[in-house]
Amino acid sequence: MDIAESLRQNREERGLNPHELAHALGINHQNVYRWESGKILPSIEMCVKIADYYGISLDELVGRKI
């Protein structure tokens, strides 16, 4: 699984649409669409913010399996 897919999957597992996630993070919803399409990646600071919002680790957020 790639990072874009993992970002989408994590959001969907929580029953959020891109607009709801964007609102919770204080960003434009177009950023969420760009991340999930793989056009751009969120900054590390934003990844931390998303992981904290979901209550998961950065590894879980990006689909990294050890």
Backbone as a ProteinNet text record, in pm:
[ID]
protein_1_A
[PRIMARY]
MDIAESLRQNREERGLNPHELAHALGINHQNVYRWESGKILPSIEMCVKIADYYGISLDELVGRKI
[TERTIARY]
84.6	0	89.7	55	134.5	77.5	150.4	111.1	-23.6	-45.1	-171.9	-290.3	-275.9	-382	-404.8	-296.6	-307.9	-377.5	-345.5	-412.2	-562.5	-601.4	-743.7	-810.1	-744.5	-800.7	-821.5	-722.9	-735.7	-852.8	-869.6	-981.2	-1114.5	-1124.7	-1249.8	-1285.5	-1185.2	-1210.1	-1275.2	-1253.6	-1311.3	-1442.5	-1487.6	-1615.7	-1614.9	-1498	-1485.7	-1480.4	-1538.2	-1516.7	-1403.6	-1348.7	-1236.3	-1266.9	-1388.9	-1425.9	-1421.2	-1469.4	-1469.6	-1327.4	-1241.4	-1102.7	-1035.1	-1055	-994	-1039.6	-1167.4	-1220.4	-1155.7	-1143.1	-1083.4	-936.7	-868.1	-726.3	-702.7	-808.3	-795.5	-727.7	-753.6	-692.8	-800.6	-761.2	-851.5	-872.3	-995.3	-1025.1	-949.3	-910	-836.3	-702.6	-644.3	-520.1	-541.2	-651.7	-681	-692.7	-764.8	-777.3	-640.9	-555.5	-421.9	-336.6	-343.2	-267	-311.9	-443.5	-498.2	-486.3	-464.4	-442.4	-293.9	-208.6	-65.4	-0.1	-75.9	-19.2	81.9	55.2	148.4	141.3	238.7	237.2	227.1	158.7	153.8	291.5	317.4	443.6	449.1	566.9	581.1	501.7	499	421.3	272.3	223.5	82.7	56.4	151.6	135.2	122.2	202.5	193.4	54.7	6.8	-124.2	-236	-227.3	-328.4	-321.9	-201.1	-185.5	-238.5	-209.1	-260.8	-413	-469.3	-615.1	-678.7	-616.8	-668.2	-631	-531.8	-486.4	-403.5	-323.2	-240.2	-95.9	-5.3	134.7	154.1	266.9	299.8	314.8	372.8	385.8	249.2	153.5	18.6	-43.6	-21.9	-80.5	-36.3	91.6	144.1	147.6	92.7	82.2	211.2	301.5	429.9	412.8	456.9	452.5	594.4	617.3	752.5	758.1
-117.2	0	124.2	221	343	445.4	554.4	654.3	716.1	750.5	812.5	721.3	594.9	498.4	483	481.2	469	590.7	709.7	831.4	822.6	779	765.3	659.2	544.6	435.2	475.8	543.6	587.3	682.9	774.4	868.1	794.2	705.7	633.4	542.2	481	394.4	470.4	600	683.7	749.3	715.3	765.3	913.4	964.7	1106.4	1124.7	1233.5	1268.2	1370.6	1398.3	1492.1	1630.1	1676.3	1807.9	1808.5	1702	1694.1	1689.6	1611.7	1604.7	1740.3	1801.6	1932.6	2034	2034.1	2127.2	2101.8	1974.9	1940.2	1983.4	1982.3	2016.9	2164.8	2235.1	2377.2	2404.3	2317.6	2332.2	2329.1	2353.8	2346.5	2200.4	2163.6	2024.3	1976.1	2068.4	2028.3	1964.4	2004.3	1940.9	1793.2	1760.5	1619.5	1540.5	1594.3	1526.5	1508.1	1608.7	1599.1	1493.9	1488.3	1386.4	1246.7	1228.8	1095.5	1051.3	1144.9	1108.6	1088.6	1122.4	1107.5	1222.8	1330.4	1446	1519.3	1528.8	1587.7	1505.9	1523.4	1458.7	1565.2	1533.1	1629.9	1644.5	1761.5	1783.5	1691.1	1673.9	1591	1650.7	1783.4	1849	1817.4	1816.7	1785.1	1637.1	1550.9	1408.2	1386.7	1457.6	1447.6	1494	1602.9	1655.8	1556.1	1494.5	1395.4	1273.9	1222.8	1105.7	1134.6	1252.4	1290.6	1297.4	1353.2	1363.5	1224.4	1130.4	993.6	911	956.3	879.9	758.9	773.9	663.4	712.2	617.5	653.1	698.7	763	800.8	677.2	571.3	447.5	396.9	396.8	352.2	443.6	573.5	669.4	643.9	615.8	598.6	453	362.6	222.8	144.7	191.2	122.3	6	-110.3	-231.7	-272.2	-301.6	-341.5	-492
0	0	0	-84	-85.2	13.5	32.5	132.8	99.4	-27.6	-67.7	-34.8	-66.5	-38.4	111.8	187.7	332.2	393.6	343.7	392.7	369.2	248.5	215.1	302.3	315.5	393.8	540.2	597.5	736.6	753.9	658.4	665.4	654.5	556.4	534.1	651.5	714.7	829.4	944.9	948	1053.3	1010.1	891.5	843.4	808.3	773.2	739.4	588.3	540.2	400.4	396	277.3	268.4	326.5	310.5	364.1	517	578.8	725.2	780.9	717.2	763	746.8	632	607.2	711.6	742.3	842.8	979	1016.9	1146.1	1154	1038.8	1036	1006.8	969.8	938.8	805.9	708.1	576.3	468.6	345.5	231.5	192.8	161.8	128.1	4.4	-82.7	-202.7	-166.6	-54.2	-10.8	18.1	82.2	112.7	-16.5	-115.9	-245.5	-311.7	-303.9	-365.3	-296.6	-163.5	-90.5	-130.5	-132.4	-156.3	-302.2	-392.1	-532.6	-561.2	-463.6	-480.1	-554.6	-580.9	-651.8	-566	-436.8	-340.8	-212.8	-127.1	3.9	111.8	220.9	330	393.1	450.2	521.3	642.4	696.5	816.3	931.3	939.5	1045	1030.8	905.9	883.6	910.5	877	907.5	1057.9	1134.8	1280.4	1326.4	1269.6	1307	1272.9	1156.6	1115.1	1206.7	1232.2	1318.7	1458.7	1510.5	1642	1640.8	1536.1	1524.2	1524.6	1454.5	1448.9	1572.3	1648.7	1764	1725.5	1619	1571.3	1554.4	1528.3	1504.9	1360	1334.5	1196.9	1108.7	1162.4	1085.8	1041.6	1132.5	1097.4	993.2	1007.2	915	771.2	753	618	572.3	653.6	614.6	626.2	709.9	727.1	821.9	775.1	855.6	889.6	1016.4	1060	1073.9
[MASK]
++++++++++++++++++++++++++++++++++++++++++++++++++++++++++++++++++

